[in-house]
Amino acid sequence: MATVSIRLDDQEKSQLETLVSNMGLNLSTFFQIYAKRVLHDRKIPFEITALDDPFYSPCNIKQLDKATQQAKNGQVIRKTMAELEAMENA
């Protein structure tokens, strides 16, 4: 048998312990059941999705294209932190 260590927020750990205890389990058994289910189904038993990458937002692509053109033209590109933050929030 191998040992696996994980880190959980103290409050989340406590809540999870209470929940699985009400099911007649302890955390070790809970994670063993979860692992066996993943191995059996060959998938995580719930959907995991990623948010759209803000790097590829239309606003950022426009700014990247503009900066690329300026670089090709030999122009020095200078941005203040406020300008960068404004670009991020646009």
C-alpha positions in Angstrom: 0.0 0.0 0.0 1.2 3.5 -0.9 0.6 6.6 1.2 -0.7 9.8 -0.5 -0.8 13.1 1.2 -3.0 16.0 0.2 -3.5 19.5 1.5 -7.0 20.8 2.3 -8.3 24.0 3.8 -8.9 23.3 7.6 -12.6 24.2 7.3 -13.1 22.2 4.1 -11.4 19.2 5.7 -13.6 19.4 8.7 -16.8 19.7 6.6 -15.7 16.8 4.4 -15.0 14.7 7.5 -18.4 15.4 8.9 -20.1 14.7 5.6 -18.4 11.4 4.9 -18.8 10.4 8.6 -22.5 10.8 8.1 -22.2 8.3 5.3 -20.3 5.8 7.5 -16.9 6.6 6.0 -13.7 8.2 7.0 -11.5 10.4 4.7 -9.2 7.6 3.8 -12.1 5.3 2.7 -13.7 8.2 0.9 -10.6 8.9 -1.2 -10.1 5.2 -1.9 -13.6 4.9 -3.2 -13.1 8.0 -5.3 -9.9 6.7 -6.8 -11.4 3.3 -7.6 -14.3 5.1 -9.3 -12.0 7.2 -11.5 -9.9 4.1 -12.4 -13.0 2.1 -13.2 -14.7 4.8 -15.3 -11.5 6.1 -16.7 -12.8 9.7 -16.1 -13.3 12.1 -13.3 -16.9 11.6 -12.1 -17.8 15.3 -12.7 -17.2 17.9 -15.3 -14.2 20.1 -15.0 -14.0 23.2 -17.3 -11.6 26.0 -17.7 -12.6 29.6 -18.0 -11.7 31.3 -21.3 -8.1 32.4 -21.4 -8.2 36.2 -21.1 -4.9 36.3 -23.0 -6.9 35.6 -26.2 -9.6 38.1 -25.6 -10.4 40.3 -28.7 -9.2 43.4 -26.8 -5.9 41.8 -25.9 -5.3 40.4 -29.4 -5.9 43.9 -30.8 -3.3 45.3 -28.4 -0.9 42.6 -29.3 -1.3 43.2 -33.0 -0.7 46.9 -32.4 2.4 46.2 -30.3 3.7 43.8 -32.9 3.3 46.4 -35.7 5.1 49.0 -33.6 8.0 46.6 -32.9 8.2 45.9 -36.6 8.4 49.6 -37.3 11.2 50.0 -34.7 9.1 52.0 -32.3 9.8 51.7 -28.6 6.8 50.4 -26.7 6.3 51.9 -23.3 3.4 51.4 -21.0 2.9 52.6 -17.4 1.5 50.2 -14.9 -1.8 52.1 -15.0 -2.0 51.6 -18.8 -1.3 47.9 -18.4 -4.0 47.6 -15.7 -6.4 49.6 -17.9 -5.7 47.1 -20.8 -6.3 44.2 -18.5 -9.7 45.6 -17.4 -10.9 46.6 -20.9 
